[in-house]
């Protein structure tokens, strides 16, 4: 069992959870993820690491409620059944920051994608790199951890779909306007956003790194559910990624593969709501 | 009963069991076990022992069954194996101990596997504890991976007085025994009890720890006197054919992990599974049989598609028979060419080609070639790839352990290029069987004991 210190709602559909998981954070690097289970019979859920403190063994994750299992997570009060991590590979830049000292780097985040972006920008900021961030979401109250990200980045641009905050439009509009300031763009967020960023960077011949978040079961290279098509070949996001060269990813396939369990998941979500309501009584 | 025939184990009726996940084979009764044991000739030079990868003193434990002393029989098995209840169920006995049995020359071999299972099940039922333990010797060993190889190694080392810690990335110990082999073939309670018996002896199991990331092999080297890598070969292979990433194409590992580890066969499971109406499982090994029989139980029209013929199926014979009884259809001498999809990338069928058997190759297996012009389409909405698995070296990140061209760990015996590190099982051999992984775990324990004394 893993002790939970905090599990609070931070936007209409997102939560912040603080967990005691010393082994998952001791050697964690930005870009890696963990797999958590609420209870012994729960689904395994992959979540990217948002923040961590290796001294006190505290792991922080931000999750969006998108189905049965994340709904179940919101009900967790004292402890989680399991936390396995860190899994996957570290962000390419964070793994070797000295190599990128003279590069101009921009991070593009969409929605809860800001959660994995934050530790990378913070990590690089502490090593003297100046990172710009473009952050977009549907509406103003879905922009998360603004105070935190603003403290560690150089410049920040906001975009909302409804214009309730920052630029009215997409992150890629801002990116394209400023693309000449950058050598490398890292994009983390919904697949259509990452696809759009990959297209813009390709047009201007800029390096593009994306972080894939496909369906996953074990997260250790065993089931192949998370396979992505990279340059026509299957790669596993859990052990080969989660980061890939944005210009090589088959995003259309990734989008379709996200929907494999759509019907089954909808049924499970309804079941879960009933089960949780019952347990609450 | 004829002396030349082995006692038949009771099984669940095929029609009934094709709809449930309860164990298929029900085990010997006391009378059956006694009768079967009495068929054993107790040969002066027992060939069966040679056929057993871990050299269980087979005639000796069978002798104890004859005498009605099951506890003693269990003790004898336990001298060589810490996981008897598992081996009795999943070993390919017909290729090992039973293939050497003298009785087999004129009739049927002794049902050694069934007798082993009988003894082990009795031991669990009656709480026999035959694993003896020596005094702690102050030496510490880390084992990476709680699969059959690691568990066996742990059992042998703890008995010799070592302090043993196992690191496992999943939330349960057992490796392929919990994520791969289905409940109807190996009840998870049995695995749990065998793991608990190791824990009772003092084996520490740290779950949810991805070695390579959470701790590296170098970290372990600082803390432990020796390390055993039993990391297995978990990475599923794909064919590289068109349509393989469509919705409806899965690795057998994904199907089995959802069903076994995550219990997706239960209607109230929180982990979903996506089932087709008609599924083709590609492959002919034990994993293919496990996947196809699981799908059959979930109401899918389940087919095996295998490029060779029935005689060449690598799966355990009993599993093939059981699959046939349960209504699994076998499409032999056929190979996939490409998977057909609709505009939403859902599987709608599969183009296949007939195969022709040729002469046996160097490895003794008959070659196969495509029959020109025999391409045709089969209807299906689900395809499961059970083509074997490759090594997964996430645990070896930043370590200098030597790997072969095929990505397998290079060993001499079980010694790797680093004298503190030992390795065995599928990580060394590529995908093989549970018992071979156990044999390697056993040999590694021997070599670790030698190297640390």
Interface residues (C-beta under 8 A of the other chain):
Chain A: X23 X24 X26 X27 X32 X37 X41 X42 X43 X44 X68 X69 X72 X81 X82 X83 X84 X85 X86 X87 X88 X217 X218 X220 X221 X222 X223 X224 X225 X227 X229 X234 X236 X239 X253 X256 X257 X259 X260 X261 X264 X265 X267 X268 X271 X272
Chain B: X169 X170 X171 X179 X207 X208 X209 X210 X213 X214 X215 X216 X234 X235 X236 X238 X244 X245 X247 X248 X250 X251 X253 X254 X257 X258 X261 X262 X263 X268 X269 X270 X271 X272 X273 X274 X344 X345 X392 X394
